[in-house]
Amino acid sequence: MESLSKGKVLHVADLGKIAVSDEEVEKFGYGLKQILDEIDKINELDIKTEEILISPTNNVNVYRDDKILDMLPINDVIKNAPKNLGNYIEVVRVVND
């Protein structure tokens, strides 16, 4: 089984800011070679087409019209909140001064 050279594996590891041992260089050399071979197979395909493919399906948007409904009564909203202060829902502060 073919492998990438040690220099190429170290170059890829350097690009990814990954430290690799000598054992890992050999192991990753085989894996990277297999990945690059698969990419070469994909690059050999003739995928040019006149039509632009936006989606692999023929689905269309199935949006519904918005409907304006009555607001919930404040008591129904507050009863579901873990903490409240009067008519307000109390939450943990997330912004610093």
Secondary structure, DSSP 4 states (H G I P E B T S, - for coil): -----HHHHHHHHHHTT----HHHHHHHHHHHHHHHHHHHHHHHS----SS--S-SS------------PPPPHHHHHTTSSSEETTEE--------
